[in-house]
């Protein structure tokens, strides 16, 4: 998409579990896709009423979304607990998450698929990579092997594989970059 001349763009990016508040849909079928608002919400008539300025339109868009009455089900709070544990550096395995919330692995997997469209392992790997990115951004003083062990990888090779899959760069390439990387398939 290109924007030429004058105008602005407004978009909504839901938090990881935010879409289920607006629709009971199979999120796995939506994963890694852009879905037009009219397809998701059933109509885009509201869009013609938005002001031309993105800053003015964003507050109206927020009010419209809240007016739809987003809701969560009984499992939502449990999912939020599960998801928050992925950011805990002491959580190295999914068994740790299941144990801390008092469920079995199958329940953990079903809950993540319900609220995110992906399994918990993918989310845990992403959380680890983001923690490693933050460490590199702070000027990680150790080796890549030490970085791997610090954030729960068995070895450096697994860190490199996961890091490249998430960021498009190796950890060394990320640390040595001169510019902010752009994920494959996106426009800058």
C-alpha positions as CSV (number, residue, x, y, z in Angstrom):
1,X,0.0,0.0,0.0
2,X,1.3,3.5,-0.8
3,X,0.1,6.9,0.4
4,X,0.8,9.7,-2.0
5,X,0.0,13.3,-1.8
6,X,-1.8,14.3,1.3
7,X,-3.9,12.2,3.7
8,X,-3.3,9.8,6.5
9,X,-3.7,6.2,7.5
10,X,-5.3,4.8,10.6
11,X,-5.1,1.2,11.6
12,X,-5.8,-1.0,14.5
13,X,-3.3,-3.5,15.9
14,X,-4.9,-5.6,18.6
15,X,-2.8,-7.0,21.5
16,X,-2.0,-10.7,21.1
17,X,-5.4,-11.8,22.4
18,X,-7.5,-8.8,21.6
19,X,-9.3,-10.1,18.5
20,X,-11.3,-12.7,20.4
21,X,-13.0,-9.9,22.3
22,X,-14.8,-8.9,19.1
23,X,-15.5,-12.2,17.4
24,X,-15.6,-15.9,18.1
25,X,-13.4,-16.9,15.1
26,X,-10.7,-19.5,14.4
27,X,-7.7,-17.3,14.9
28,X,-5.4,-19.9,13.3
29,X,-7.1,-19.3,10.0
30,X,-6.4,-15.5,10.3
31,X,-2.8,-15.9,11.4
32,X,-0.2,-13.9,9.3
33,X,-2.9,-12.2,7.3
34,X,-4.3,-8.8,7.0
35,X,-8.1,-8.8,7.2
36,X,-10.1,-5.9,6.0
37,X,-12.3,-4.3,8.7
38,X,-15.5,-5.0,6.7
39,X,-14.7,-8.7,6.6
40,X,-14.0,-8.9,10.3
41,X,-16.7,-6.6,11.6
42,X,-19.3,-7.1,8.8
43,X,-19.5,-3.5,7.5
44,X,-17.2,-0.6,6.9
45,X,-19.9,2.1,6.8
46,X,-18.3,3.7,9.9
47,X,-15.1,4.3,7.9
48,X,-16.8,7.0,5.7
49,X,-17.6,9.0,8.8
50,X,-14.0,9.2,10.1
51,X,-12.3,12.6,10.0
52,X,-9.4,13.0,7.5
53,X,-6.7,13.4,10.2
54,X,-5.3,10.2,11.6
55,X,-5.1,11.7,15.1
56,X,-8.8,12.7,15.1
57,X,-9.8,9.4,13.4
58,X,-8.0,7.3,16.0
59,X,-10.1,8.5,18.9
60,X,-13.3,8.0,16.9
61,X,-12.2,4.5,15.9
62,X,-11.4,3.7,19.5
63,X,-14.9,4.8,20.6
64,X,-16.5,2.8,17.8
65,X,-14.7,-0.4,18.8
66,X,-15.6,0.1,22.4
67,X,-19.2,0.7,21.4
68,X,-19.2,-2.8,19.9
69,X,-19.1,-4.2,23.4
70,X,-16.0,-6.3,23.3
71,X,-16.3,-9.2,25.8
72,X,-14.2,-12.0,27.1
73,X,-15.1,-15.5,28.3
74,X,-14.3,-17.3,31.5
75,X,-11.0,-18.6,30.2
76,X,-9.6,-15.2,29.3
77,X,-8.1,-14.4,32.7
78,X,-6.4,-17.8,32.8
79,X,-4.9,-17.2,29.4
80,X,-3.6,-13.8,30.5
81,X,-1.8,-15.5,33.4
82,X,-0.4,-18.1,31.0
83,X,0.8,-15.5,28.5
84,X,2.4,-13.3,31.2
85,X,4.5,-16.3,32.3
86,X,6.1,-16.4,28.9
87,X,7.9,-13.1,29.8
88,X,9.3,-14.6,33.0
89,X,12.9,-15.4,32.5
90,X,12.7,-18.3,34.9
91,X,10.2,-20.0,32.6
92,X,12.4,-22.1,30.3
93,X,9.8,-24.8,29.3
94,X,6.1,-24.9,28.6
95,X,5.8,-27.5,31.4
96,X,6.7,-24.6,33.8
97,X,3.8,-22.6,32.5
98,X,1.4,-25.5,32.8
99,X,2.5,-26.3,36.3
100,X,2.2,-22.7,37.5
101,X,-1.3,-22.3,36.3
102,X,-2.4,-25.8,37.3
103,X,-3.2,-27.4,33.9
104,X,-1.9,-30.1,31.7
105,X,0.0,-29.5,28.4
106,X,-3.1,-30.2,26.2
107,X,-5.1,-27.6,28.0
108,X,-2.3,-25.1,27.7
109,X,-2.1,-25.8,23.9
110,X,-5.9,-25.5,23.4
111,X,-6.0,-22.2,25.4
112,X,-3.2,-20.6,23.4
113,X,-4.8,-21.7,20.1
114,X,-8.2,-20.3,21.2
115,X,-6.8,-16.9,22.2
116,X,-3.9,-16.4,19.8
117,X,-4.3,-18.8,16.9
118,X,-0.8,-20.2,17.6
119,X,0.6,-22.7,20.0
120,X,2.4,-21.8,23.2
121,X,5.8,-23.0,22.0
122,X,5.7,-20.4,19.2
123,X,4.8,-17.7,21.7
124,X,7.6,-18.9,24.1
125,X,10.2,-18.8,21.4
126,X,9.1,-15.4,20.3
127,X,9.2,-14.1,23.9
128,X,12.8,-15.5,24.3
129,X,13.9,-13.9,21.0
130,X,12.5,-10.6,22.1
131,X,14.3,-10.9,25.4
132,X,17.5,-11.6,23.5
133,X,16.9,-8.6,21.2
134,X,16.5,-6.4,24.3
135,X,19.7,-7.8,25.7
136,X,21.6,-7.1,22.5
137,X,20.1,-3.6,22.4
138,X,21.4,-2.9,25.9
139,X,24.9,-4.0,24.7
140,X,25.1,-7.6,25.8
141,X,28.7,-8.1,27.0
142,X,28.9,-11.9,26.8
143,X,29.2,-14.4,24.0
144,X,26.3,-15.7,21.9
145,X,26.6,-19.0,23.8
146,X,26.1,-17.2,27.1
147,X,23.2,-15.3,25.5
148,X,21.6,-18.6,24.4
149,X,21.9,-20.1,27.9
150,X,20.7,-16.9,29.6
151,X,17.4,-17.0,27.7
152,X,16.7,-20.7,27.7
153,X,18.2,-22.2,24.6
154,X,20.1,-25.5,24.7
155,X,22.9,-24.1,22.6
156,X,24.0,-21.2,20.3
157,X,22.8,-23.0,17.1
158,X,19.2,-23.1,18.4
159,X,19.4,-19.4,19.4
160,X,20.6,-18.5,15.9
161,X,17.9,-20.5,14.1
162,X,15.0,-19.1,16.2
163,X,16.5,-15.5,16.1
164,X,16.8,-15.5,12.4
165,X,13.3,-16.9,11.9
166,X,11.8,-14.2,14.1
167,X,13.9,-11.1,13.1
168,X,15.3,-12.1,9.7
169,X,18.9,-11.6,11.1
170,X,21.3,-13.7,13.1
171,X,22.1,-12.4,16.6
172,X,25.5,-11.2,15.4
173,X,24.0,-9.5,12.4
174,X,21.4,-7.8,14.6
175,X,24.1,-6.6,17.0
176,X,26.2,-5.2,14.2
177,X,23.4,-3.6,12.2
178,X,23.6,0.1,11.3
179,X,19.9,0.4,10.7
180,X,16.7,-1.0,12.1
181,X,15.9,-4.3,10.4
182,X,12.7,-4.6,8.4
183,X,10.9,-8.0,8.5
184,X,10.7,-9.8,5.2
185,X,7.7,-8.9,3.1
186,X,7.1,-5.5,4.7
187,X,7.5,-2.1,3.3
188,X,9.5,0.6,5.0
